Amino acid sequence: MRATEPQDLNERALRDRAVAAARGDEPFDLLIRDGSLFDAITGETRKADIGLIGPLIASVHATGLHQAASQSINASCQIAIPGLIDTHMHVESSMITPASYAQAVLPRGVTSIVWDPHELGNVHGMAGVNWAIEASSELDLRVVLLAPSCVPSAPGLELAGADFAADTLQSILAMPQVGGVAEVMNMRGVIEREERMTSLVQAGLDSGKPVFGHARSLSGPDLAAFMAAGVVTDHEITSAEDLMHKLRAGLGIELRGSHDHLLPECVAALNELGFLPSNLTLCTDDVFPDDLYERGGLDDVVRRLISYGMPASWALRAASYNAALRLSRPDLGLLAAGRRADLALVDSLDNLHCHRVITNGKTVAVEGKCLTTPIACDTTPLISSVKVDSLDAGDFHLHAKGDSVKIRAIHKPRFTEHATLEARVVDGIVIPPAEVTLMAITHRHGRAAAKPKVAFLTGWGQWQGAFATTVSHDSHNLTAFGGHERDLAAACNAVIQMQGGMAVAIDGKVIATLPLPLSGLISDRPLSEISEQFKNLRDAMDQVIQWQPPYLIFKACFGASLACNAGPHLTDMGIADHAISPTPLSSIM
């Protein structure tokens, strides 16, 4: 978001010109004529011309009513829709720079994103947040930055590259580009009024900016307490029942596209309700690079919802007008006089194929391509973030005395549970049972010893190799999964040598890599190249493990360390479960 928005529309000279043009006394700067318009208030699609003065919509009027314009666009057989607004996302999840992200989504009609840069914050601290602000400041894509509240996401249970206290959040919230507090993930800390989280939320409340949330599995008294603390949204929907429970509670919902398996039942529940709640918006949250390249961002979420039976008018309203309400941005989300000229011209409301995209009254993309290339932002602050020496197979052993030992294991991906295993001990080394998957996390930020913490996973299938990644939510320590210590070492060492990224190893040999040398999260290479490398890595993983959707999927590898969520999760400090212990637990019982 530009520092002058939305006040820039209130300049008297601009309003004077807009009023005169609306009366027909002066020509429009741009007239979009002979097309149709989607009305996000009524849900209608109707014939209309749209007259612009600079970044402002001066008039929406009957076809042919005004003719005078410095420039006109013939929009015959096209429909003007408000620019789409993604209410919660992480650019880093697409593994590209903000400039590359803008090039990918602007031609698809996405004109605004609400970016939580907590991934960069967890790796670089304030240097990462400052880079995010600089890198998004001159884009044609509107970027509303949020102040990261979860650096780290589970204090005391993990160690990230930085630690944001309330005073840090206060300084970030004072910046005009920042629109609120990003997803508050430490749910127990908020509910139990721990001093740290209470102060972080209070910083948002004191700023007068919204506090966005992450309310995975919260219901009843816990959900009420979370909302009473001042948190206003959630995107962590786990079922249609969960969606309706939170809507009835009055919580703002950011229905996300990154958990596609839940969308059909959520659409069915909303259709049964019979109308679209005004507090429901749409978001992507996380989009992998190949998905972004091939299918798009928020536009893809809108199309999928429509394909699952949601009325197109509902999906578009959620992605525009409702989103603008959520952000308290009355200049956005609606094609009407006095609003900001952010819009797209599409073939139909169902396919959203964009012919032209306009932001702030300026054409920025035509027929799938941006008209300008952003100036590259200096990436020096993001390099050399993996501070780990090479590892060997022995670093991934668990050690114990005696002939056998009880192991504290983690059962199932995503909705994790505790499990207990019996394991043999040979020469002081624990021998993993046949059904076990090894998971290891190594601190990589230079704030603690870079020694792997190892856990046994059950319900993760039979691994014929290993996968290592520095994309590991949300502290982004070096994380690896596999069936044999030799493969873990090979994959981890490949990632260390690349200074971040992902690697797959089988029989001690690396068969696929994706270098992400910036923060260990992103690359400055073109999206097309990153997409191809990521697809190759996905294909390689199909040789390692047989996935079992919807939970045992490739994406599960990136959230298995998310210790703020309920249940046991491995971090760089051990097995974390805030419901059992305020400190990490050892794998050896």
Buried (B, 14 or more C-beta within 10 A) or exposed (E): BBEEBBEBBEBEEBBEBBBBBBEBEBBBBBBBBBBBBBBBEEBEBEEBBBBBBBBBBBBBBEEEEBEEBEEBBEBEEBBBBBBBBBBBBBBBBBBBBBBBBBBBBBBBBBBBBBBBBBBBBBBBBBBBBBBBBBBBBEBBBBBBBBBBBBBBBBBBBBBBBBBBEBEBBBBBBEBEBBBBBBBBBBBBBBBEEBEBBBBBBBBBEEBEBBBBBBBBBBBEEBBBBBBEBBBBBBBBBBEBEBBBBBBEBEBBBBBBBBBBEBBBBBBBBBBEEEEBBEBBBBBBBBBBBBBBBEBBBBBBBBBBBBEBEBBBBBBBBBBBBBBBBBBEBBBBBBBBBBBBBBBBBBEEBEEBBBBBBBBBBBBBBBEEEBEEEBEEBEBEBBEEBBBBEEBEBEBBBBEBEEEEBEBBBBBBBBEBEBBEBEBBBEEEBBBBBEBBBBBBBBBBBEBEEBEBBBBBBBBBBEBBBBBBBBBBBBBBBBBBBBBBBBBBBBBBBBBBBBBBBBBBBBEBEBBBBBBBBBBBBBBBBEBEEBBBBBBBBBEBBEEBBEBEEBBBBBBBBBBBBBBBBBBBBBBBBBBBBBEEEEEBBEBBE
